[in-house]
Amino acid sequence: MANVSAVSEFVLLGLSNSWELQMIFFMVFSLFYVATVVGNTLIVIAVVADSHLHSPMYFLLTNLSIIDMSLASFATPKMISDYITSHKTISFNGCITQIFFLHLFTGTEIILLMAMSFDRYIAICKPLHYASIISPQVCVALVVASWVVGVMHSMSQVIFALTLPFCGPNKVDSFFCDLPVVFQLACVDTYILGLFMISTSGIIALSCFILLFNSYVIVLVTIKNHSSRGSSKALSTCTAHFIVVFMFFGPCIFIYMWPQSSFMTEKSLSVFYTIFTPILNPVVYTLRNQDVKSAIMKFKNRFLNSNKPAPSQAFQF
């Protein structure tokens, strides 16, 4: 359906009008973005380079790192550049593109987190059947399914956004385009639009979180009934998984279940799940996972040794 909008671009108001705060945000978010990309890249390289990490759990973790880097990159670089330029606008097509990629990456990550929960559930509750259930083919199918669901979800949001009529107001009170803030600029009754968002995003996110929460409760109860060194490692892994799940789903559920909440609340939560959450993956998994830390150290040592000249070449004249 063709869009009948008279608006060709949107003005992104950002997080603050204060120049001092903008400079602070510029430095802080730049550091977080670089740390996110570097940290998640290290995880991907470590898993690919170390044969000991060629397992279903780390295959899913690698894909989570890729999604987190993508989620951090769809809007953060523009926000950072906006702090040092006076041009804080985004074209209508650019706005729709941001909505597409935001829902693509968040929708994909939701399904991937459920796949990781399923992997841990089978590994701990049905260990004898793990190899037959979580095969390489199943892992690939789970990742492909997560991207398919993400594309389908994002397309539904984009089609919805393209049908909205924008006839004047074009100031987006955020640092990127998302439906909860953009649809309030439309020249239609926003109550019905809010119900649509709750049904397509809020309830889905809440339902997935409840399923994940229940699965981790079952896993943790199973671990508690088996006190051993292996159980301790499994507890650490599942705790790390649940931290990522809670920190990712919390802001999403609030924003899409209460689309009429204050702009300041939405801004704060948007910063959280687009900038802070993607860095949780490398922080949580590397600090709590000895295997990943060892793999990263091996890669670091291999990289440093490869740059050293051979002894026979060092003293050639």
N, C-alpha and C positions, 0 to 999 in steps of 0.2 A: 504494500500500500504506500502510495507516495506521501511524503510529508508535506504539510501545508504551512510550514513554519516561515515566518517573515524574519527570523533571526539568523544571521549568517555567522555570528561568532559569539562566544561567551567571555565574560570577564571573570577571571579567577581571583577572588578577594584574598585567598591565602589564609594564613593562621593569625596574622596580626598586622596592623598598620604601623606599628612602632619600628623605626629603623634599627634601633639597638637590638630589639628582639629578633628582627629579621636576620641580622648578622650572626646572632647566637644560633638561630635555627639553621642558617647556612652552614656553619662550622660543624654543629652537632650532627645534622642529617647527612652531611657529606662524609663524615667519619663513619657513621652507621652504614651508609650505603656501600662504601668501600669495604668495610669489614664484612658485610653480608656477602658481597660478591667473592671476596678472597676466601672467606671461611667456607662457603658452600662449594666453591671451586676446589678447594683442598680436599673436601670430603669426596667429591666425585673422582678426583685424580687418585686419591688413596685407595678407594674401593676398586677402581679399574686396575691399578698397578699391583695391588697385593692379592695374590691368588687365595690367601686365607679368608678373604672377605667376599669371595664369589659365592654368596649364599642368598636365598630369597630375601631375608631381612635387609641385607645391605644393598641388594638390587633395588628394593622399594625405597630405601633411604636415599640412594643416589637420585632416583626420580623425584623424591621430595625436595632434595637440594636444588635440582634444576627448576622445579616449579617455584620454589622460594626466591631464587634469583630473578625469575621472570616476574613474580609478583612485586618484588622490590623495584623492578625496572620500568614498569608500565607508566608510572607517573612521577616517581621520585626525582629522576634527572631533570625533568621540566620544572618541578617545584624548586629544586636547588638553583637552577639557572634563573628562575623568576626573581629570586632574591637579589640578584646582582644586575637585573635589567628592569627597565620601566615598562616593557611590553609584557603584560600579564594577561594576555588573551589567548583563547584557543578557538579554532574554527569549529563550526557545527560538526563537520565530518570528523575532526580530531576528537571532539567530545564524545561522539558516538563510538569512535574507535577505543577510547579509554574505557567506556562502559563495557564494550565487548571483551577486551582483554582482562579487565578486572573480574568479570564473572566467569570467564574461561578459566583463569588460574585458580580462583577461589573454588569454583565448582569441581575442577579437577582435583584440587588438594583435599577437598572433603571426601571424595570417593577413595583417594589414595590413602588417607588416614584410616578409613574404614578397612581397606585392604591390609594395612599394616596391623591393625587390631585383630583382624581375622588370622593373619600369619602368627601372631603371638598366642592367640587363643589355641590354635591347633598345636603349636610347638609345646605349650605347657600343659594343656588339658588332654591332648591326644598325641603324645610324643611318638608312640609306636607307629602311628599312621601318617606322621608328618611328611616323610619323603614321598609317599604315594599321593597325598592330597596336594601339597604345595610343591608341585613340579615346576621346572623352568617354563614349561608351556603355560601353566596356570598363572605364573608371575607375569609373563608377557601379556596374557589375556586380561589380567587385572589392571595393568597399566594402560593398555589400549582402551579398556572399558572406561577408565577414569577420564581419559581425554575425550572420548566420545560423549560421555555424559556432560563434561564441561562445555564442549562445543554446542550441544543441544540446549543446555541451560542459557549460555551466553547469547545464542541466537534468539531465544524467546525474549530475553531482555532487550536486545537491540530492536527487534521487530516492534515490541511494545513502545520503546522510546521513539522510533521513527513515526509512529502514528500520533504522537502528541503534537498539538498545535502550539507553537510559541509565537506570540504576537507582539512582544514588546520587551518585558523585563528580561535581562540577559546577564545579571550579576549572580554568579555561583558563589555562595558563601562557603567555599572550601578551597583546597589546593589541587583538586582534580574533579573530574565529572563522575558522578554516580547517581543512580536513580533517586535515592532519598532526597537529594538536594536539587537535582535537575527537574524532577517532575513537579516540584512546587512552583516552578516558573511557568508551567503550562497554563493556557487559558481555558481550563476545564475544572470541574469539581475534583479537588485533590483527595477527597474522602474515598471515592471509589478507587482511585489510583493506589491509595495506601492499602486498601484491602487486597488489591491485586498483588502488591509487593509482599504483603504478609503471607499470602497463600503460596506464592511461587518461590520465595526466598527464605522468609522467616520461619515458616513451619517446617520446610525441608531441612534447614540448618538445625532447628531445635530437635526434630525427630532423629536426625543422624547423630546428634550429640547424645541423646538419651540412649540410643542403641550402643554407641561407643562406651558410654559410661557403664552400662550394664555388663558389657563384655569384659571391661577391665575389672569390674567388681568380681566377676566370676573367676577371672585369672588370678587376681590378688588373693582371693579366698583359697584357691587351689595351691598357690605358692605358700601360703601360711601353713597349710597342712603338711607341707614337705620341707622340713628344715634341713638344709644342706648347703654346701658351697655353691652348687649349681642353682639352687633356689634363690640364693642371695643375689647372684648375677642376674637371674631372670627378674627378680624384684626391681633391681636397679634399672634394667632395660624398660620394663613396663612403666615404672615411675616416670622415666624420661619421656616415654611416648605420651603418657597422660598429661604431663605438663604442657607439651606442645599442643595437644588436642584442646585442653582447657583454654590456653591463651589465644588460640586461633578462633575457636567457636564463640567464646564469650562476647567479644565486641561485635561479631557478625550477627549473633542472635539479637543483641540489644538494638542494633541499628535497624534491622529489617523487621523486627517484631513491634518496634515503636518508632515508625517512620516520622511521626510528628514531634519527636523529642527536640530539645533545644539544639541550635546549630553548634554551640560550643561543645556540647556533649558529643555530637556526631563528629566534629573535627578531632577531638581528642581520641576517640575510638578509631577513627579512620587512620590517624597517625600510628596508632598502636598496631593494627593488623596489616598495614602496608609497609611500615618501616621497622618497627620493633620485632614483630613476630617472625619475619623471615630470618633474623639473626639468631633466633632461639634455637633453630635447627643445629647450626654448627656449635653453638655454645653448650647446649644441653647434651648433644650426642658425643662431643669430643671430651667434655669435662667428666662425663659419667661413664664413658665407654673406653675401656683399656685397649680393646682391639683396634679401634679407630685411631686412638692416640699413638699406638705402636706403629700402625701403618703410615701415619703422617710423619713420624720420626724417621722411619726407614726411607721414605721418599725424600725427606730433607737431607739425610746423610748421603743418599745415592746422588742427589743433585749436587751437593757440595763437593763430593769426591770426584764427580765427573768433570768439574771445572778446575781441578788441581792438575798441574802438568805432571806427566810421568817422570820418575826419578832419572831415567836415562836421558830425558829431554831437558831437564831443568839446568844441567850443567854443560850443555853443548855450547861451543864457541864458534 
